[in-house]
Amino acid sequence: MRLDTPAPRGRSVTRRILARFSPVLVAVIIAGAATTGILLSAATRSPAPGPSATPAASSLASAAPLLPGVTSAGPTYDSDVLAEPTAGGGQHRLWYAHGAWWAVLLAAPPGELRIFRADPDTGVWVDTGTLVDERPTARADVDWDGAALRVVSATMKEGGAGRVRYLRYGYDAASGGFRPDPDYPVYLSAGGVGPLGLARDPDGTVWVAMAEDQRLVVRHTAGDEHHWSDAEVPDPAATALRPDDAVAIAPTADGIGVAWTDRVGAQVLFAERRVGASGDRWSPVETAGRTSIAGTGHLAAATVPGGSVALAVQTDEAGRAAPNTSAPQVLALVRDADGAWRASVVSRVQEHHVRPIVVADAAGRWMYVVATAPSGGGIVYVKRAALADLEFEVGDGTPLIASADDPAAADPIGPGAPIDRASGLTVVGSDRSTGRYLTGQLGPPDLPPGPSPSPTASPSPTASSSPSPTPSTQVAVVDTFDPWSAGDPMPATWVLARGDATTARIEADGDLRALSIKTATTTAARACRGFAPLPDRPVTVEARVRIPSRPPSDASLLMVRGPGFGAVDVRFGATGVFSYFDGADKVRTTVPYAPGTWYVARATVQADGRFDLEIHRGTADGPVVIRKTGLAPRDRPTAPVDSVCFETADGRVGLALEVDDLVVSMARP
């Protein structure tokens, strides 16, 4: 039901709509709105000027009814690791690309977020093995523009363990999957955050909104996606965000918009930053709607072609001591391209809908709201309305996910991009009682025709900018250091295990960039790059390392380590030859190294810690100077390896080595 003003000919839109229904129902609904005191007509404090983009569409009454969705079960996840992996509110973790649906889901085992692909014929989700986040409780939001996949993820843990990570992936035709782009992730916070979201404005700038330290904070790319702005606060005068407030972000006709809930003030707020606005100049805060707000995870946003913004919010009317069953339970809030807000009731308390998400179609004509009923899980329903009139059907809606074998289906996640007949609508929920994901698909006949989105695509790196994985392997880390400038500090993805902040910086040789590790005192400097440990899978580490001069003592050309132990340790020293450890034994070779020369060191470490070693001169295809197989780890492994390190010699100030083109890859599961 749409609720809007002004009403033509002196008759309210609410009453015109309710006139279709029974007099008893009309009385109940009007009484419910009056007794709850909900402002159903959204207001804006400062509408932005611009042309109206309200799309033309058939009314719901003339549209063909939706057919029930097709439900498929699986894959399973470990509910002991995370009981509700799709909970967390408004997460866009699905996208349609290359003729298939893709999703970021929790793999079990080992309990980490990976990229899954839905088989176009069967709808079964297949784990591609590509890691997104090893933290099982991480929330994630994705954006696919046809050339690059962007992912932002974080947890609520304090300190570095919870910080926001921004990653990019490109599609790899050889493997039929996604691989990480070089020199990611970029860290966007010092610690954990609450709700977060990701979107691009019409100019292609990427924005991330998050609830950090009880504030709504927004950051955006600055020049490229490795460099980001300082934190911006759209509403400096705002009341502190509560832990149960929610955040959403979406592009507008002129820039980017962020929405957030204010449970204390019982309202949904919105601010816009226009493309080209100098500094951190945000528009005056707008009131998208005034209503009681349910807890965290109950605000969702969708991208609408033409510059509108669509929101869905769950009210807290059901939480009253004596709830009115006719009071609004889920509201739709739409901001047209001219800045005017409209509101509509999607469902009422008696329908028990919770945790809504919202999706628009690619023609900008329809808005779909997907929600669970009842609150403890059961069936996931979908409702739709024409964006022109925002009239949703009365009642539960159309079942999208329903399974007798999974009685607690809940918490749908879906796409952020608009959908069309080529893609259909796909959402994923989960059932904590069975430990299974559940997928609901609304077939192409139920969606209006429309062109696929034409996004502002950002170029993905060329094939030469990062090593191409074979179909049997996946790349977990690619660090080229090329996005950084000479003199920049070591990237935040690296840590100094020994030394101080002045001992590891970016150096340039023409157009090439490398990480220079140099002693500031007579103590050795060690820099390490961590990666997610993967049990029972061989790990291959490869890096180019330049030895500037002969050191007075041993330095490590390549170290591969795990928690508290070393597996691989390849050295060069005062004697002018390479050495390595085979178990506890140090083996000194007769192979000399040439100061000033680049070497490529490659080690493949098996699950039991044994490894194969190769060293090439110049490039990965250059002459082999050392090749050994079946070497024993230096220390007894107690866990999978999870870091690679490089260490200078000690004994003198200014001892150095340079690292470039680090690649960590694993065998696919």
C-alpha positions as CSV (number, residue, x, y, z in Angstrom):
1,M,0.0,0.0,0.0
2,R,1.3,3.4,-0.9
3,L,1.0,6.3,1.5
4,D,1.7,9.6,0.0
5,T,0.7,13.3,-0.1
6,P,-0.7,15.4,-1.5
7,A,-4.0,13.7,-2.5
8,P,-5.8,14.9,-5.6
9,R,-9.4,16.3,-5.3
10,G,-9.2,16.5,-1.5
11,R,-9.1,12.8,-1.0
12,S,-6.1,11.2,0.7
13,V,-4.1,8.6,-1.2
14,T,-4.4,6.3,1.8
15,R,-8.2,6.4,1.7
16,R,-8.2,6.1,-2.1
17,I,-6.2,2.9,-1.9
18,L,-8.1,1.5,1.1
19,A,-11.4,2.1,-0.7
20,R,-10.7,-1.0,-2.7
21,F,-10.7,-3.1,0.5
22,S,-13.4,-4.1,2.9
23,P,-14.8,-1.4,5.2
24,V,-13.7,-3.5,8.3
25,L,-10.1,-3.7,7.0
26,V,-10.1,0.0,6.2
27,A,-11.1,0.8,9.7
28,V,-8.5,-1.5,11.2
29,I,-5.7,-0.1,9.1
30,I,-6.6,3.6,9.7
31,A,-6.9,2.9,13.4
32,G,-3.6,1.2,13.5
33,A,-1.8,4.1,11.9
34,A,-3.5,6.6,14.2
35,T,-2.8,4.7,17.4
36,T,0.9,4.0,16.7
37,G,1.6,7.5,15.7
38,I,3.8,6.5,12.7
39,L,4.5,9.2,10.1
40,L,3.7,7.3,6.9
41,S,4.2,10.2,4.6
42,A,8.0,10.7,4.4
43,A,9.4,14.2,4.5
44,T,12.6,15.7,3.4
45,R,14.5,18.6,5.1
46,S,16.3,19.7,2.0
47,P,15.3,18.2,-1.3
48,A,18.0,18.2,-3.9
49,P,17.2,19.9,-7.1
50,G,17.1,17.9,-10.3
51,P,14.8,16.3,-12.8
52,S,12.3,13.8,-11.6
53,A,13.2,10.2,-12.5
54,T,9.9,8.6,-11.4
55,P,9.7,5.7,-13.9
56,A,6.6,4.9,-15.8
57,A,5.2,1.4,-15.0
58,S,2.1,-0.6,-15.1
59,S,0.2,-0.6,-11.8
60,L,0.3,-3.7,-9.6
61,A,-3.4,-4.3,-10.4
62,S,-2.7,-4.8,-14.1
63,A,0.5,-6.9,-13.6
64,A,0.6,-10.6,-13.9
65,P,0.9,-12.2,-10.4
66,L,4.2,-13.6,-9.3
67,L,4.7,-17.3,-9.4
68,P,6.1,-19.0,-6.3
69,G,9.9,-19.1,-6.3
70,V,11.9,-22.3,-6.9
71,T,13.7,-23.4,-3.7
72,S,16.9,-25.4,-3.6
73,A,18.9,-26.5,-0.6
74,G,22.6,-26.5,0.0
75,P,25.4,-26.1,0.5
76,T,25.8,-26.9,4.2
77,Y,27.8,-24.8,6.6
78,D,29.0,-25.4,10.1
79,S,26.4,-23.9,12.4
80,D,28.7,-24.4,15.4
81,V,31.1,-21.9,13.7
82,L,28.3,-19.5,12.7
83,A,24.6,-20.3,13.3
84,E,23.1,-17.6,11.0
85,P,25.6,-16.8,8.2
86,T,23.2,-14.7,6.2
87,A,22.1,-12.5,9.2
88,G,23.6,-9.1,9.6
89,G,21.3,-6.9,7.6
90,G,21.1,-5.6,4.1
91,Q,24.2,-7.4,2.8
92,H,24.6,-7.5,-1.0
93,R,26.5,-10.7,-1.4
94,L,25.2,-11.9,-4.7
95,W,25.9,-10.8,-8.3
96,Y,25.2,-12.0,-11.8
97,A,28.1,-12.3,-14.2
98,H,29.1,-14.4,-17.2
99,G,25.7,-16.2,-17.4
100,A,25.6,-17.3,-13.8
101,W,24.9,-16.2,-10.2
102,W,27.8,-15.8,-7.8
103,A,27.8,-15.4,-4.0
104,V,30.0,-14.9,-1.1
105,L,29.1,-17.7,1.3
106,L,30.6,-19.5,4.3
107,A,32.4,-22.6,3.3
108,A,32.4,-25.6,5.6
109,P,35.0,-26.7,6.4
110,P,37.2,-24.7,7.2
111,G,34.7,-21.9,8.0
112,E,35.7,-19.0,5.8
113,L,34.0,-16.8,3.3
114,R,34.6,-17.9,-0.3
115,I,33.2,-17.1,-3.8
116,F,30.6,-19.7,-4.9
117,R,29.0,-20.1,-8.3
118,A,25.5,-21.3,-9.0
119,D,25.3,-23.9,-11.7
120,P,23.0,-22.3,-14.4
121,D,21.3,-25.7,-15.1
122,T,20.8,-27.1,-11.6
123,G,21.1,-24.0,-9.4
124,V,23.5,-25.9,-7.1
125,W,26.1,-23.7,-5.5
126,V,29.7,-24.8,-6.2
127,D,32.6,-23.6,-4.0
128,T,35.2,-22.1,-6.4
129,G,37.8,-22.0,-3.6
130,T,38.5,-18.3,-4.0
131,L,39.0,-16.8,-0.6
132,V,37.3,-13.6,0.4
133,D,37.7,-13.5,4.2
134,E,39.0,-16.2,6.6
135,R,37.0,-14.6,9.4
136,P,33.7,-16.5,9.6
137,T,31.8,-13.8,11.3
138,A,32.7,-11.1,8.8
139,R,30.0,-9.1,7.2
140,A,30.5,-8.5,3.5
141,D,29.1,-6.3,0.7
142,V,30.0,-6.6,-3.0
143,D,29.8,-4.6,-6.2
144,W,30.2,-5.9,-9.7
145,D,30.5,-3.5,-12.6
146,G,31.1,-5.9,-15.5
147,A,34.9,-5.6,-15.2
148,A,35.8,-5.7,-11.6
149,L,34.4,-7.3,-8.5
150,R,34.7,-5.2,-5.3
151,V,34.3,-6.7,-1.8
152,V,34.3,-4.9,1.5
153,S,34.3,-7.0,4.7
154,A,34.8,-6.5,8.4
155,T,33.9,-7.9,11.9
156,M,33.0,-6.2,15.1
157,K,36.1,-7.3,16.9
158,E,38.2,-4.7,18.4
159,G,41.7,-4.0,17.1
160,G,43.3,-5.2,13.8
161,A,41.4,-8.5,13.9
162,G,38.2,-6.8,13.0
163,R,39.3,-4.0,10.6
164,V,37.6,-3.3,7.3
165,R,39.2,-4.9,4.2
166,Y,38.7,-3.7,0.7
167,L,39.5,-6.2,-2.1
168,R,39.1,-6.4,-5.9
169,Y,38.8,-9.4,-8.1
170,G,38.9,-9.9,-11.9
171,Y,37.2,-12.7,-13.9
172,D,39.7,-15.3,-15.1
173,A,38.4,-17.1,-18.2
174,A,41.0,-19.8,-17.9
175,S,39.7,-21.0,-14.5
176,G,36.1,-19.9,-15.0
177,G,36.2,-18.0,-11.7
178,F,37.4,-14.9,-10.0
179,R,41.0,-14.2,-8.9
180,P,42.3,-11.4,-6.6
181,D,43.7,-8.3,-8.2
182,P,47.3,-7.3,-7.2
183,D,48.1,-5.4,-4.0
184,Y,44.9,-5.9,-2.1
185,P,43.4,-5.8,0.5
186,V,43.4,-2.2,1.5
187,Y,42.5,-1.6,5.1
188,L,39.9,1.1,5.7
189,S,39.7,1.1,9.5
190,A,42.0,0.5,12.5
191,G,39.6,-1.9,14.1
192,G,36.2,-3.6,13.9
193,V,33.1,-1.8,12.8
194,G,29.3,-2.3,12.8
195,P,27.1,-2.3,9.7
196,L,28.9,-1.3,6.5
197,G,28.1,-1.0,2.8
198,L,29.7,-0.4,-0.6
199,A,28.6,1.5,-3.7
200,R,29.9,3.5,-6.7
201,D,28.7,6.9,-7.7
202,P,27.9,7.9,-11.3
203,D,31.5,8.9,-11.9
204,G,32.8,5.5,-10.8
205,T,34.2,6.6,-7.4
206,V,33.9,3.9,-4.8
207,W,32.4,4.7,-1.5
208,V,32.3,2.7,1.8
209,A,30.0,3.6,4.6
210,M,30.4,2.1,8.1
211,A,29.4,2.5,11.7
212,E,32.7,3.2,13.5
213,D,33.1,4.4,17.1
214,Q,29.4,5.2,17.3
215,R,29.6,7.5,14.2
216,L,28.5,7.1,10.6
217,V,31.8,7.3,8.7
218,V,32.3,7.4,4.9
219,R,35.4,7.0,2.9
220,H,36.0,7.0,-0.9
221,T,38.7,6.2,-3.4
222,A,41.1,9.0,-4.2
223,G,42.7,8.7,-7.6
224,D,42.7,4.9,-7.7
225,E,41.4,2.1,-5.5
226,H,44.5,1.6,-3.5
227,H,44.3,5.2,-2.2
228,W,41.4,6.4,-0.1
229,S,40.2,9.6,1.4
230,D,40.2,10.4,5.1
231,A,37.0,9.5,7.0
232,E,34.1,11.8,6.4
233,V,31.2,12.3,8.7
234,P,28.0,13.2,6.8
235,D,26.2,14.5,10.0
236,P,28.7,15.8,12.5
237,A,25.8,16.9,14.8
238,A,24.1,13.6,14.8
239,T,23.4,11.7,18.0
240,A,25.8,8.8,18.6
241,L,24.9,5.7,16.7
242,R,23.6,2.9,18.9
243,P,24.9,-0.7,18.4
244,D,21.5,-1.6,17.0
245,D,21.4,1.2,14.4
246,A,21.9,0.3,10.8
247,V,23.7,1.9,7.8
248,A,23.0,1.6,4.0
249,I,24.6,3.3,0.9
250,A,23.5,3.7,-2.7
251,P,24.2,5.9,-5.7
252,T,22.0,8.9,-6.5
253,A,21.4,10.8,-9.7
254,D,24.1,13.3,-8.8
255,G,26.4,11.4,-6.5
256,I,26.2,9.0,-3.5
257,G,23.7,8.7,-0.7
258,V,23.9,7.2,2.8
259,A,21.0,6.3,5.0
260,W,21.0,5.4,8.6
261,T,18.6,4.7,11.4
262,D,18.2,6.8,14.5
263,R,16.3,4.5,16.9
264,V,16.3,7.1,19.7
265,G,14.7,9.7,17.4
266,A,12.5,7.1,15.7
267,Q,13.5,8.1,12.2
268,V,15.5,7.1,9.1
269,L,18.0,9.8,8.0
270,F,19.7,10.4,4.7
271,A,22.5,12.6,3.3
272,E,23.9,13.0,-0.2
273,R,27.4,13.9,-1.5
274,R,27.2,15.2,-5.0
275,V,29.9,14.3,-7.6
276,G,32.5,17.1,-7.7
277,A,31.6,18.5,-4.3
278,S,34.7,19.9,-2.7
279,G,36.1,18.8,0.6
280,D,33.7,16.6,2.6
281,R,30.6,18.7,1.7
282,W,27.5,16.7,2.3
283,S,23.9,17.9,1.8
284,P,21.8,18.9,4.8
285,V,20.4,15.8,6.4
286,E,17.0,14.6,5.1
287,T,14.4,12.7,7.0
288,A,13.5,9.7,4.8
289,G,10.8,8.5,7.2
290,R,9.6,8.8,10.8
291,T,8.8,5.5,12.5
292,S,9.9,3.2,15.3
293,I,13.0,1.2,14.1
294,A,13.7,-2.4,14.8
295,G,17.2,-3.5,15.7
296,T,20.4,-3.9,13.7
297,G,20.1,-5.3,10.3
298,H,16.7,-4.0,9.4
299,L,17.6,-1.3,6.9
300,A,18.4,-2.1,3.3
301,A,19.1,-0.1,0.1
302,A,19.0,-0.8,-3.6
303,T,20.4,0.8,-6.7
304,V,17.6,2.1,-9.0
305,P,18.4,3.0,-12.6
306,G,17.7,6.7,-13.2
307,G,19.1,7.9,-9.9
308,S,16.4,7.0,-7.4
309,V,17.2,5.3,-4.1
310,A,15.0,2.6,-2.6
311,L,15.1,1.6,1.0
312,A,13.3,-1.0,3.1
313,V,13.1,-0.7,6.9
314,Q,11.6,-2.9,9.6
315,T,9.6,-1.0,12.2
316,D,9.5,-1.9,15.9
317,E,5.7,-1.9,16.1
318,A,5.6,-5.6,16.9
319,G,7.8,-5.0,19.9
320,R,5.2,-2.9,21.7
321,A,3.6,-4.2,24.8
322,A,0.3,-4.5,23.0
323,P,1.1,-4.4,19.3
324,N,-1.5,-3.3,16.8
325,T,-1.7,-6.0,14.2
326,S,-2.6,-3.6,11.5
327,A,0.4,-1.3,12.1
328,P,3.1,-1.2,9.5
329,Q,5.8,-3.8,10.0
330,V,8.0,-3.1,6.9
331,L,8.1,0.2,5.1
332,A,9.4,1.1,1.7
333,L,11.0,4.5,1.3
334,V,11.9,5.8,-2.1
335,R,13.8,9.0,-2.9
336,D,13.2,10.1,-6.5
337,A,16.0,11.7,-8.5
338,D,14.6,15.2,-7.7
339,G,15.1,14.6,-4.0
340,A,11.5,14.0,-3.0
341,W,10.7,11.1,-0.7
342,R,7.7,8.7,-0.9
343,A,6.7,6.0,1.5
344,S,4.6,2.9,1.3
345,V,3.6,0.0,3.6
346,V,5.0,-3.3,2.5
347,S,3.6,-5.4,5.2
348,R,1.9,-5.1,8.6
349,V,2.5,-6.5,12.0
350,Q,0.1,-9.4,11.4
351,E,2.3,-10.6,8.5
352,H,5.3,-10.9,10.9
353,H,7.8,-10.0,8.2
354,V,11.4,-9.3,9.4
355,R,14.8,-8.4,8.0
356,P,13.8,-7.1,4.6
357,I,16.0,-6.6,1.7
358,V,15.2,-4.6,-1.5
359,V,16.0,-5.1,-5.2
360,A,15.1,-3.1,-8.3
361,D,14.7,-4.2,-11.9
362,A,17.1,-2.9,-14.6
363,A,14.4,-0.9,-16.3
364,G,13.7,1.1,-13.2
365,R,10.1,0.1,-13.1
366,W,9.7,-2.4,-10.2
367,M,10.8,-2.7,-6.6
368,Y,11.0,-6.1,-4.9
369,V,11.1,-6.4,-1.1
370,V,12.1,-9.8,0.3
371,A,11.6,-10.7,4.0
372,T,11.3,-13.6,6.4
373,A,8.1,-14.7,8.3
374,P,7.8,-15.3,11.2
375,S,10.7,-13.7,13.1
376,G,12.2,-17.1,14.1
377,G,12.3,-18.3,10.5
378,G,10.0,-20.2,8.3
379,I,9.3,-18.9,4.8
380,V,11.0,-16.1,2.8
381,Y,8.4,-14.0,0.9
382,V,8.7,-11.5,-1.9
383,K,6.5,-8.6,-2.7
384,R,6.7,-6.1,-5.5
385,A,5.4,-2.7,-6.4
386,A,5.7,-0.4,-9.4
387,L,8.1,2.4,-8.5
388,A,5.6,4.8,-10.1
389,D,2.9,4.2,-7.5
390,L,4.5,2.1,-4.7
391,E,1.4,-0.1,-4.3
392,F,2.3,-3.4,-2.7
393,E,-0.2,-6.2,-2.5
394,V,-1.9,-6.9,0.9
395,G,-1.0,-10.1,2.6
396,D,2.1,-12.3,3.0
397,G,3.3,-12.0,-0.6
398,T,4.7,-14.8,-2.8
399,P,6.8,-17.6,-1.2
400,L,10.4,-17.3,-2.6
401,I,12.1,-19.8,-0.2
402,A,10.0,-22.5,1.3
403,S,11.2,-26.0,2.3
404,A,9.5,-28.5,4.6
405,D,12.9,-29.9,5.4
406,D,14.2,-26.5,6.5
407,P,11.5,-25.1,8.8
408,A,13.6,-22.1,10.0
409,A,14.6,-20.5,6.7
410,A,15.5,-16.9,7.4
411,D,17.7,-13.9,6.7
412,P,17.7,-13.4,2.9
413,I,20.7,-11.8,1.2
414,G,20.6,-10.7,-2.4
415,P,22.1,-8.6,-5.1
416,G,22.7,-4.9,-4.9
417,A,22.6,-4.3,-8.7
418,P,19.3,-4.2,-10.6
419,I,18.0,-7.5,-12.1
420,D,16.4,-8.3,-15.5
421,R,15.1,-11.3,-17.4
422,A,18.6,-12.6,-18.2
423,S,19.4,-12.9,-14.5
424,G,16.1,-13.5,-12.8
425,L,15.9,-12.8,-9.1
426,T,18.0,-15.0,-6.8
427,V,18.3,-14.7,-3.0
428,V,20.0,-16.9,-0.4
429,G,18.8,-17.6,3.1
430,S,20.0,-20.0,5.8
431,D,18.4,-22.3,8.4
432,R,20.3,-22.6,11.7
433,S,18.4,-25.8,12.6
434,T,19.7,-27.7,9.6
435,G,22.9,-25.9,8.9
436,R,22.0,-25.4,5.3
437,Y,21.8,-22.5,2.9
438,L,18.6,-22.2,0.9
439,T,18.3,-20.5,-2.4
440,G,15.1,-19.0,-3.9
441,Q,14.9,-18.2,-7.6
442,L,12.2,-16.1,-9.3
443,G,12.3,-17.2,-12.9
444,P,12.7,-14.9,-15.9
445,P,9.0,-15.0,-16.9
446,D,8.1,-13.3,-13.6
447,L,10.4,-10.3,-14.3
448,P,9.7,-7.5,-16.8
449,P,12.0,-7.2,-19.8
450,G,14.8,-4.7,-19.5
451,P,18.4,-4.1,-20.6
452,S,21.2,-5.3,-18.4
453,P,22.8,-2.5,-16.4
454,S,25.4,-0.5,-18.1
455,P,27.7,0.3,-15.2
456,T,30.6,2.6,-15.1
457,A,33.3,0.0,-15.4
458,S,36.7,0.4,-13.9
459,P,39.5,-1.3,-15.9
460,S,40.7,-4.6,-14.4
461,P,44.4,-5.2,-14.5
462,T,45.8,-6.7,-17.7
463,A,47.0,-10.2,-17.8
464,S,50.6,-9.1,-17.5
465,S,50.0,-7.2,-14.3
466,S,49.5,-10.3,-12.2
467,P,50.4,-14.0,-12.7
468,S,47.6,-16.0,-14.3
469,P,46.6,-19.0,-12.2
470,T,46.1,-22.3,-13.8
471,P,42.7,-23.9,-13.4
472,S,44.1,-26.2,-10.7
473,T,45.3,-23.4,-8.4
474,Q,43.9,-20.2,-6.8
475,V,45.9,-17.1,-6.1
476,A,45.5,-15.8,-2.5
477,V,48.1,-13.0,-2.5
478,V,49.6,-10.8,-5.3
479,D,51.8,-7.9,-4.2
480,T,53.5,-6.0,-7.0
481,F,53.9,-2.7,-5.0
482,D,53.2,-0.8,-8.3
483,P,50.3,1.3,-6.9
484,W,52.6,3.0,-4.4
485,S,55.1,5.9,-4.9
486,A,58.7,5.9,-4.0
487,G,59.2,6.8,-0.3
488,D,55.7,5.5,0.7
489,P,55.7,3.4,3.8
490,M,55.3,-0.4,3.7
491,P,51.7,-1.4,2.8
492,A,49.4,-2.1,5.7
493,T,49.1,-5.7,4.7
494,W,52.7,-6.2,5.7
495,V,54.1,-6.2,9.3
496,L,57.6,-5.6,10.7
497,A,58.5,-8.6,12.8
498,R,61.9,-7.0,13.5
499,G,63.1,-3.4,12.9
500,D,61.2,-0.1,13.1
501,A,59.0,2.0,10.8
502,T,61.9,3.5,8.9
503,T,63.3,0.1,7.8
504,A,60.7,-0.9,5.1
505,R,59.6,1.5,2.4
506,I,58.7,1.6,-1.3
507,E,61.6,2.3,-3.7
508,A,61.4,2.9,-7.4
509,D,63.5,1.9,-10.4
510,G,62.0,3.7,-13.3
511,D,58.4,2.5,-13.6
512,L,59.0,-0.4,-11.3
513,R,58.2,-0.4,-7.6
514,A,59.6,-2.8,-4.9
515,L,59.6,-3.1,-1.1
516,S,63.0,-2.2,0.3
517,I,63.8,-3.6,3.7
518,K,66.8,-1.9,5.3
519,T,68.4,-2.0,8.7
520,A,68.2,1.3,10.7
521,T,70.5,-0.1,13.4
522,T,72.9,-3.1,13.6
523,T,69.9,-5.4,14.3
524,A,68.4,-7.3,11.4
525,A,65.0,-6.1,9.9
526,R,62.3,-8.6,9.0
527,A,59.1,-7.8,7.0
528,C,56.3,-10.4,6.7
529,R,53.1,-10.8,4.7
530,G,50.4,-12.9,6.2
531,F,47.7,-14.9,4.4
532,A,44.8,-17.1,5.5
533,P,46.0,-20.6,6.6
534,L,44.4,-23.4,4.6
535,P,44.7,-26.9,6.1
536,D,45.5,-29.9,3.9
537,R,46.3,-27.8,0.8
538,P,49.8,-27.3,-0.7
539,V,50.8,-23.6,-0.7
540,T,53.2,-22.2,-3.2
541,V,55.1,-19.0,-2.4
542,E,57.0,-17.1,-5.1
543,A,58.9,-13.8,-4.9
544,R,61.5,-11.8,-6.7
545,V,64.3,-10.7,-4.4
546,R,67.3,-8.5,-5.1
547,I,70.5,-8.9,-3.1
548,P,72.1,-5.4,-3.2
549,S,75.5,-6.4,-1.7
550,R,77.3,-9.2,0.2
551,P,76.3,-9.0,3.9
552,P,78.5,-9.6,6.9
553,S,76.2,-12.4,8.1
554,D,73.3,-14.5,6.9
555,A,70.2,-12.9,5.5
556,S,67.0,-14.7,4.5
557,L,66.0,-14.7,0.8
558,L,62.7,-16.4,1.6
559,M,61.1,-17.6,4.8
560,V,57.7,-19.4,4.9
561,R,56.4,-19.7,8.4
562,G,53.4,-20.8,10.6
563,P,52.4,-19.9,14.1
564,G,55.6,-20.2,16.2
565,F,57.5,-22.3,13.6
566,G,59.5,-22.0,10.4
567,A,59.0,-24.3,7.4
568,V,61.2,-22.8,4.7
569,D,64.4,-20.7,5.3
570,V,66.6,-19.9,2.3
571,R,69.7,-17.8,3.0
572,F,72.6,-15.9,1.5
573,G,75.6,-14.6,3.6
574,A,79.2,-13.6,3.9
575,T,80.6,-16.6,2.2
576,G,78.9,-15.5,-1.1
577,V,76.8,-18.7,-1.6
578,F,73.2,-19.7,-1.0
579,S,72.2,-22.0,1.9
580,Y,69.0,-23.5,3.1
581,F,67.6,-25.6,5.9
582,D,66.6,-29.2,5.5
583,G,65.0,-29.9,8.8
584,A,67.3,-28.7,11.5
585,D,70.4,-29.1,9.3
586,K,71.7,-26.0,7.5
587,V,72.9,-27.0,4.0
588,R,75.6,-24.7,2.5
589,T,75.6,-25.0,-1.3
590,T,78.4,-24.2,-3.7
591,V,76.1,-22.0,-5.7
592,P,77.3,-18.4,-5.6
593,Y,75.0,-15.4,-5.8
594,A,75.7,-12.2,-7.6
595,P,75.2,-8.9,-5.7
596,G,72.9,-6.5,-7.5
597,T,71.0,-9.3,-9.2
598,W,67.3,-10.3,-9.0
599,Y,66.4,-13.9,-8.1
600,V,63.1,-15.6,-8.1
601,A,62.6,-17.9,-5.1
602,R,59.7,-20.4,-5.2
603,A,58.8,-22.9,-2.5
604,T,55.8,-25.3,-2.5
605,V,54.9,-26.4,1.1
606,Q,52.9,-29.5,1.6
607,A,50.4,-30.0,4.4
608,D,53.0,-31.9,6.5
609,G,55.5,-29.1,6.1
610,R,57.8,-30.7,3.6
611,F,58.6,-28.5,0.6
612,D,60.2,-28.2,-2.8
613,L,62.5,-25.3,-3.5
614,E,63.6,-23.6,-6.7
615,I,65.7,-20.5,-7.3
616,H,65.9,-18.9,-10.7
617,R,68.2,-16.1,-11.8
618,G,66.6,-13.0,-13.2
619,T,63.0,-14.1,-13.9
620,A,60.8,-17.1,-13.2
621,D,61.8,-18.5,-16.6
622,G,65.5,-17.7,-16.0
623,P,68.3,-20.2,-15.4
624,V,67.7,-22.5,-12.4
625,V,70.5,-22.1,-9.8
626,I,68.9,-24.4,-7.2
627,R,66.2,-27.1,-7.4
628,K,65.5,-29.4,-4.4
629,T,62.5,-31.6,-3.6
630,G,61.2,-33.2,-0.5
631,L,63.0,-31.0,2.0
632,A,62.0,-31.2,5.6
633,P,60.6,-28.2,7.5
634,R,63.1,-26.4,9.7
635,D,60.7,-26.8,12.7
636,R,58.0,-29.3,13.4
637,P,54.8,-27.8,12.0
638,T,52.0,-27.3,14.5
639,A,49.5,-25.6,12.1
640,P,49.3,-24.7,8.4
641,V,51.8,-22.0,7.2
642,D,50.3,-18.5,7.2
643,S,53.1,-16.0,6.4
644,V,56.1,-15.3,4.2
645,C,59.0,-13.2,5.5
646,F,62.2,-11.6,4.2
647,E,65.0,-10.6,6.6
648,T,68.2,-8.6,6.2
649,A,71.5,-9.5,7.8
650,D,72.6,-7.9,11.0
651,G,75.8,-6.2,12.2
652,R,75.7,-3.0,10.2
653,V,73.4,-0.1,9.4
654,G,72.0,0.1,5.9
655,L,72.0,-3.7,5.1
656,A,69.2,-4.3,2.7
657,L,67.2,-6.5,0.3
658,E,64.4,-5.7,-2.1
659,V,61.2,-7.7,-2.6
660,D,58.8,-7.6,-5.6
661,D,56.1,-9.6,-7.3
662,L,55.1,-11.8,-4.3
663,V,52.5,-14.4,-5.2
664,V,50.9,-16.9,-2.8
665,S,48.8,-19.6,-4.4
666,M,47.1,-22.8,-3.3
667,A,45.7,-25.9,-4.9
668,R,42.0,-25.6,-5.4
669,P,39.8,-27.7,-3.1
